Amino acid sequence: MPKVSTLARVLLAVLVLCALLAAAAWLFQRRLIYFPDRSSPPAADRVIPGARDVTLRTTDGLSLTAWLIEPPPQTPGRPLAVLVAPGNAGHRLARAPLAAALAGRGLTVLLVEYRGYGGNPGSPSEDGLARDVEAARAFLLQQAGIPAERLLYYGESLGAAVVTALAAKHPPAGLILRSPFSDLAAVGREHYPFLPVRLLARDRFPVAEVVARVAAPTLIVYGTADAIVPPRQSLAVAAKAAGPVRVVAVDGAGHNDASLLDGAELIDAVAELAAGVS
């Protein structure tokens, strides 16, 4: 009997520990998803000549600062704008090279900053980020004067999930997904295999499911050495895309490598998509 009692106590302790871990994961999971730099970046024109700080108004009452970057003078322009939704870490300053490279190809760029990032109020969540890009699209239509049929959506990693959901609701001229995952739980299992991620997830971001409802031309770019979002997940998203899809694999690139920020293969592929839809 003492042996049984000891075994029972050990099992009980293990169950209690598992329950505590699950409870902690439920309560603090967004700290494992979103890694904002909450500091305010410099003024836009101090980083990219001619860029402007603009304000996005969300439907739940937040005022978010973002950057609008127009093509430099004498740049052959395209009548297109790109709404850029970033990944889950840092703030817009880190995406300045991407914005400058796209503007250099004649595209107007709205570099979105989510709630809770880059000096903005609020806390990030799946619903909150959806509201943020809705506000970005409304700004481009209503204040920048860009027609809806002239909008491209660009999403990086988590941002790919955000703009895919936007595209299902408001179809763009083209959709660019850089390093997309099939859904948040799937990529979460890669990094937290000891947790029942799918059961606990509050934010789901079902990219592969939603992209099946997007008929716009779609470009998917991923790195073959990505250790954060496995390449097979980006390919799974490509396989589900409802519209014409092009896949660009950047050989040897990791998730945060410069080649997947503003590398030639990436920027050339975006410019080719823009040329095709314009």
BELGI-V643952 format. One line per field, one symbol per residue. phi: phi as a letter, one per 20 degrees, with the letter a starting at -180 (. if undefined). psi: psi as a letter, one per 30 degrees, with the letter a starting at -180 (. if undefined). burial: 1 if it has 24 or more other ideal C-beta (glycine too) atoms within 12 Angstrom, else 0. A space follows every 50 residues. Layout:
# BELGI-V643952
phi->???
psi->???
burial->???
This chain:
# BELGI-V643952
phi->.gfffffffffffffffffffffffffdfffeddcfeefeffggfedcgn fcfcdddefdneddebddcdgfgmegedfccdeddffecmbfgfegffff ffffendfcdefcfgndlnefncfbffffffffffffffffedemefgfd dddccdlgffffffffffecgefacdddlfdfafffffffdcfedfgffe feddleffffffddefgcdccbefdfeedggffffffgfegeegccdcee fmeegdfgfeebffffffffffffffee
psi->eeeeeeeeeeeeeeeeeeeeeeeeeeegefffekikjflkllkeffejkf lkklkkjlfggkjkklkkjlklkgkjlkhlkkjjjlaglaafefgeeeee eeefggkkkjjkklkfkhgkllkkleeeeeeefeeeeeeeeeefgkkegg kkkkkjcefeeefeeeefejklflkkjjhkleleeefefefiffkieeef kekeiieeeeffgjflkkkkklkfgjfejkefeeeeeeffkflkkkkjkj kgkleglefgehleeeeeeeeeeeeef.
burial->00000000000000000000000010001101110110001001001100 11111101000101111111100000010111111111111111111111 11111111111111111111110111111111111111110001010101 11111111111111111101111111111111111111000100101001 11111111111001011111111101011110111111011110111111 0011111011111011101110110011
